[in-house]
Amino acid sequence: MSLPIRTIAELGELDHLYQKAATLVEARSIDLVFASHSENPHVKRIPELPVEDQLARLATENPSTFCVYPTAASLKGIVDEAKFAGLPYSRRLAFAEPQLIPVYFELRVLQQYFTDPRYYCRFWDRSGTISITDEHYKSETMPEKHQVMLQSFGIGYNEQRHRVVVVFLRYLSDLSPEHPRRSPQLTHLCSREMTQTEITV
């Protein structure tokens, strides 16, 4: 959740507020997200700027163009982690990870959907989508937990130039295999998330 700095400014003197914000950024309690960096500061889409860059922009940019976000460290003990049991990707978002962080998986995880007639899969060279066909979506024989939809995925390459699946964290947050409404088929996808060192995109 973001808080526009101009909203906080209504609570006190702007210079004092900026000094306090700078102290909290240096202490890694908050991050500042700027429109000049991520277009829409009201959504934490991409990784935050380095501390020195945040401080430099804080000193020069209009207060209506950036927002304040808590850091993962400051959310410890505040976020109810029990709510995210079995929801690893939702948990990552709750702890302030950017929504468009890429997460990587082995390419073979797509096969189960592309070969299953219940799913409608589209692929355009480097990206695609997965959804359930209308026929099976409306069918009483298709449990809700199997009604999977992935808004977008892409293709990258690891260091051996093998293709891998790339999905933004935001889209994965709705697809945990442990949630009763999610597809157990995604256990395979989620159990073989690739490490950053395995990937070159």
C-alpha positions, 0 to 999 in steps of 0.5 A, a space after each residue: 500500500 502506498 501513501 502519497 507524500 503530499 497526503 502526509 505533507 498535510 500533517 506538518 511542515 514539508 521541510 521537516 517531513 522531508 528530513 524525516 523521510 530521508 532518515 527513514 529511507 537511510 534506515 531502510 524503513 521506507 522506500 520512495 517510489 517516483 513517477 520519474 522512475 516508474 511512471 505510476 508511483 501509486 503501484 510498486 511495479 519495479 524494484 526501488 531505486 538505490 538509497 542514494 538515488 531516492 535521497 537525491 530525487 527527494 530533494 528535487 522532485 515535486 511532492 505530488 509525484 512520489 509515494 512512500 512504501 514500507 520496506 520488507 524489514 519494517 513489515 516484519 511483525 506487522 503482516 500476519 504471515 499466517 494468512 499467507 500459509 501456502 500462498 508464497 507469491 501473495 506473501 512476497 507481495 505483502 512484504 512489499 516486493 514489486 509486482 513486476 518482479 520476474 519469476 522463472 520456471 522450467 519450460 516443461 511446466 507449460 506442457 500440462 496446459 498445452 496438452 489439456 483440452 480444457 485449457 485455452 493456450 495462446 503463444 506469440 513467439 515470446 509470450 502467451 496466456 493460459 485460460 480455461 475454455 468456455 465449455 469447461 468453465 461452465 461445466 459442472 464437472 470442472 471444479 473451481 480449483 482447476 479453473 486456472 488463468 494466467 494473464 501473461 507469461 514470457 520466455 527467457 533463457 538460462 546460462 545454457 541458452 535453454 528456454 525458461 518460463 518467466 511470469 510476473 509476481 503479480 500474476 503468480 499471486 493468484 495461482 498458489 497450489 495450496 489455496 483451495 481455489 487454485 489448481 493443484 497442477 501448479 504444484 509442479 510449476 511452483 515446486 521448480 521455481 528457478 534461482 536467479 543464478 540459473 537465469 539469463 534473460 
